[in-house]
Amino acid sequence: MKFSEAERKQRYLSDPNFCPECESRNITAHQSTFEHTQAWQAITCDDCDAEWHDLFTLTGYELTMEAKI
């Protein structure tokens, strides 16, 4: 079944564990890169050789230990 680009993007964002090109679950995540409030991770498909970046944006923070002052 062929999906439109928008449908494929929405499917990937809800479950990013497949290749958005061939739909294989045989993918490899590589090193993440962080720059200011953004980050990205290189991903490759081990079946069709597609390459893409998963993109991340800082949306908040969670305090895990309060300051001792």
Steps between C-alpha positions, in 0.01 A plus 500: 500500500642838398461791741523870423802686638282654775353160596844338503637779721210469745540122518873536564452764771256273686736197476854584382620141487486440126651630178278776357603392148454121495327446840762248614556478875864408431645845577810622684518813714836677507659773708282789619611861450396780735512871421341758731131400527495250215632150444496248218591137457614336179301188408560254218292219355691174484274374219464787248796719612281809554649756739317766704521703819256477788458859622451603863415837656523599866144532629559536872696359789446281804676584825633173644665643811437833670794731577640473854509866600 
